[in-house]
Structures are given as structure tokens and as C-alpha cells.
Amino acid sequence: MAVERIDDREIHPMENLLRMDRMPHIWCPTCGIGIAVTAFTAALEKAKIDPNMAAIVSGIGCTGRVAGYVKLDSFHTTHGRPIAFATGIKVANPKMKVIVFSGDGDLMAIGGNHFIHAARRNIDMLVVCVNNFIYAMTGGQVAPTTPLAAYATTSPYGCVEPPFNIPYIADSSGAVYVARYTALHVRRLTNALTEALNKKGFSVVEVISPCGMYYSRINRLGDGLDMMKFYHDNVEIRHGEDTKNLDIGFQTKIICGKFVDRERPSYMERYNQWLSEVKSTRKNLDAPKGAEGEG
Amino acid sequence: MKADKTGVLTGSHALTGNEACAEGALAAGCRFLGLYPIVPSIEVSKRFLQRAPEVGATFIQMEDEISALAAVIGASWTGKKSMTITSGPGLSLMMEHLGLGVMLETPCVVADIQMVGPGLGLPEHPAYGDMMQARWGSHGDYEIIALSPSSPQEMFDFTIKAFNLSERYRVPVAVMSDAYVAQLKETVVIPSAGEITIEPRRYFDGPSDSYLPFKRDEDLVPRMVDIGQGYRFHVTGLTHDDRGYPIMFEECQEYNVHPLVWKVRNYVEKIVDYQETSIDDADVVVISYGATARAAQKAVTQAREAGIKAGSLKLNTVWPFPEKKVAEVAKRVKAFVVPEMNFGQVVLEVERCSNGKTNILFLHHGDNGVEHTDGIIAAIKRASGANGVVGSTVELK
């Protein structure tokens, strides 16, 4: 099952950070996930992250396949749980730079609880959430991000549930860095990811992505290029905007930018502080005596 | 390899089963605990947390049992021996990642301090209702290893053993205890570190470009590397090839998943562990495990004193099941008595392995107290005079 290499092929500029033996990838034409991955690998280089000391974890879904294409220590885990898995990595080996790369359904529905608690704890990790407004891998079902009234295979008369505003959840749960861009904003997205990679604490970058196969087809929004044109005409960059105002309606204006950039002690900082306090006050605790004997 | 002495609290201590479990984990080299609180398992974490600073162990309380085991699997890949603890409803939530642990072949230990179920049940009361769930609870085909301690000393010993088996076979290993053994306080003798044998992780140490995460050794167990060592490997919970890349063909399912089963099945005789007492001339053999084994072994002694040729087969490992042993004993006894603190789970395995060669009396044990022997003695007496249809199972009420 090995992939044959073509000798006179062009060298991909990110080849050292991608698993070229897995190309071509599974994403559909016009999908924005590949753009998000390109921006991310560029950001890894710009942020001067040692690829040997970075781990990437994905859940399930289209974006869930990202970990499989990025040449870091990479884990393709269960649906909704990449943040929990990544938390274990970070706490067990705090030297690692930990990235979770997954989709809106994975992180906001089945994984919503892990998302808010990792933000609350301020676990030092970057979460890249690709939001295509739909469950694409399973055939276009309604997602917790599907705009009201938008069609999906499980909302044949239009979505009746209000969607999550991802930056608002991240902000109110305690994330220290929150930004949103679309797949059209490659340069801004790369910069945001670079900044977020160097940020200590729970950082969230939402990437709005076209889904030419399901979301835009079922809603008759044209193909990927039409979606890009829509982003071009309807995105407003408003850095520092109150995250409450970032709801996305059906084909309404999308506000992008960097919304949150603040300092809070990370989980490991607080943990190590607890540890040093415990060690200094050990004698006050009802703790069993340490190991003895054994030469 | 011998134990790292920083985790070994050598000496003779009065410990509860839960405390002994924590000490066993630390002695085995466990340095990461991911947990979600639930009665009656929570005291394991209390002890672990007390000891963590001096031992250099890390812990995190997660938002649920799903994430607790997910974090444990992630932590295990950093090279830290990792465990989680839980009870009843928590084990149900862990089934998702028990399966992921099997598929990613990640060494880790799950201590399940069983309580009465189903549903919310009686959290502080002992039962053994999770035995089949530990074996079959996650979807798909797999093999698992489960040990069942019957005393605080065994909580210590079996927890170490669980870590060793987990590293050796690269499967999650369950320690199936219960609220009774967990809260029981007895003397636990912790040997010196030099007397505790530790199974080292099976590492790959070749060049980074030649690492294949699922290339198997002759015994079907692949080798691990740690996160952060520069191997930049990939693993997936999907059906995968040696490289850890998903391959969505039936041939690969066979290539990937059959070894998950055979790497354990081929070594069943090495893994299974039981304790037999007075079996050679026995007419009736009581097969028991966990807390029930305490009463069962006493009942067998009392029956012997009353002149009945009774024997005891105490299962230390319940999964894999000691198929050969039970089949062999079945051929030469009048009956098996199988007391369990449930409505009949492991007895199904006894029936299967007996293959109609002997009578089986199942006894729902524990209603009058875990250590109560009357029911088991009555069953032994009835079984010793058994002339019924061979191969039938009688349920004693």
C-alpha cells in the first residue's frame, strides 16, 4: 500500500511538515481545510516551533483528518475528545507544544464539554476549529454551528436551532487568545496562528471554511469560489470586537479578527505553584511517610 | 527490571483496599492519574494525591470519565505509566476509550471499584456487575486483561501486576474490585523496591525515519516511542497499517485487528493466574473471584471440616478466562459451585468451559453480607450429593 514517489514532482514548500506519503488528501475540491493546514504549517515555521516537540491531536470528521497529514507526533482520536486526549499529553509532558485541530461538530457538540473545561483550566494548547457550519463527513447533517434557517440533511425545512458563537464560548470559558478568520484570509490567519502558537494558555482560532460538497450545495450557495467571493464581500475585520456580537446568521455578515488576547495563569503554572506550596507545608499534611529501606 | 524506589512505601501498613491500589500503582511506576470522582473509588485518588508530590507523580481531575481515560491514553504516550479509577457508571462512560486504548495499543490501567447497579444503583455497596462489561463493553472485537483482587494486599499486588501485563501486551488492563474490598482495612506488606519486578515498556530505539508504530514483534506486540522524542509518528483509532495510517479495506481490518486478539490469546496460559486449594480429590469445586473468594475459601475449609470433599479455584485473572483449567477440572468433579455478587456473569464462562461435563450451581452471593458463608456451604452440600442431569445449571435463590 506504499505510495510511489514521482521523481520530477514539484517540491511542496511545507514538505518537511506534511506527510507527503499520504497525499493526495481526502478533502473535496473547494474545501477550506487544506488552506487552514497550509496556514498552520506556515505558522509553525514562523513561530519557530520545534517540530520534534509539538504534538497534534484531532478528533473525527473532515477536519479530524488533519492530524494524519501533519508531520508531528500526531493522534487521530475519538469523536469530540481530542482536547481531553491532548490535555493528558500536556499535563504529563508540559514541554510539548500541543495543538488540537478539529471541526465544529467535533469540538462544539460532542466535545463541547471538554472545550469549555480546557478553556476554564487554561490548559496551554492551541485549538484550531475549522467551522464549515455542517457535519460534512457523515453527509451534511445540522451542526451546533449551522445558522438558523440554513438547510442540512437533518434540517430539511431549515435549521430551527440557534447556533453557537464559538469565540463567545471560548472567551466566556476563559480562553486567553481568540481569533476568527475565513479560509480566504490566508495571511491574517497565518499571523493569528503564529501569534496563538506563541501564546501561553488556551488559544482558539476559528477558521470559517467553505463546504462545497454539502453546506453550499444543499443551500444553493454556489461552489467554493462563490463562497470565497461571499467572504470577500461580507467579512468585516473588527479586532477587539466584543465576542457577544459575533453570531453568524444565514448568509449574513461575518465579523473576523482578533477578539481576545489576555494573560491568565495556565493550568501547569497553577499546578506547579500548588506543588511547591504542598512541598513546603508537607509537614502540616496528614501524609504517609516516604519510601524507606531498600538499599 | 526492578521498581523505582521513590514510589515504593516499603513496610507493613494497615491500608484500605483503595489505599493499597494507589500504593500498588505508585510502586509499579505509575506517574499519571486522570480521574473523575465517583464513590466508592475516590479514595484511591485521595491516597495518590497525598503521595504525588514526593513521588513526582502528576494528576488531573477531568470533567467526566470519558475525558479521564482519554487523558490517560494521551499521557501514556508521553512515556508516563498512567491509570484511571472509577466505579459502575464511570466504567460505562469509559467504554469508548477502552476501545481506543485497545486500538492504539496503549498501556494503561483502569481500576473499577464496582458498586451495585444498574443505573445509579447503590454507590456505596459492593457488587460484581461489571465483569462482562469489562470484557465486552466496548464495540468491536478485542481481547482485554482483567484481574480481580479479594483483599487490600491483592489490591496492591494486582495493581502492580496490571501495569506489568499492560506494558507487556500493550492493552488496557482492568483491576476489577468492589466497594467491600476497597473499604476493607487490612495489613498490607509492601516489599522493598528490589523485590518488585517491573515490566519495562517495549521501546523502539532505531532511527527516527524507520519507526513503524504498529510493526509487530514475533509475539505480535509492536514497539512504542514517546511523544517528543523526534519520531514524529502518527497513530489513528481507525483501522490502520504498520505506519499507523488509516486503510479502509477489509484486508487491513484483518491485518490490524486480528493481532489485537491473538497477541493476548496466544499467551493466555502465561497470563491466567488462579489459586487452587484442595482440588485434587474434590467432589465439589467452588469457583470464585474478588470479594466473594473470601467467603468461598472459608466455606470450602468449613465443608472439609464437615467431611465434604470440597475444593476452591480462586480466579486472580478473570479475563482472559482460565479455559483449560476449568475444562480439565470439570471432567473430574461432581459439580462446580459458582457464587458471584451478581446474577450470573462469570458462571457463563464456567458453563462454556465445562462443556456439559459437570453440574453447575450458581449462587447469587452477598445479600447476607460479603463474608457470609452459609449460602455457599449449603450449595456445596447440595452439590456434593448431586445426581441431577449432568451439565445443567441450577440457580440457587
Interface residues (C-beta under 8 A of the other chain):
Chain A: M1 R19 D21 R22 P51 N52 M53 A55 V57 A67 G68 K71 L72 D73 S74 F75 H76 T77 T78 R81 I83 A84 F85 A86 T87 G88 I89 V91 A92 N93 K95 M96 N113 H114 H117 Y267 Y271 L275 V278 K279 R282 L285 D286 A287 P288 K289 G290 A291 E292 G293 E294 G295
Chain B: K5 T6 G7 V8 L9 T10 G11 H13 R31 F32 G34 Q50 R51 P53 E54 T58 I60 M62 E63 D64 I66 S67 A68 A70 A71 V72 I73 G74 A75 S76 W77 T78 G79 K80 S82 E96 H97 L100 L104 S192 A193 G194 D226 I227 G228 Q229 G230 Y231 R232 F233 H234 V235 T236 G237 L238 D241 R243 Y245 P246 I247 C252
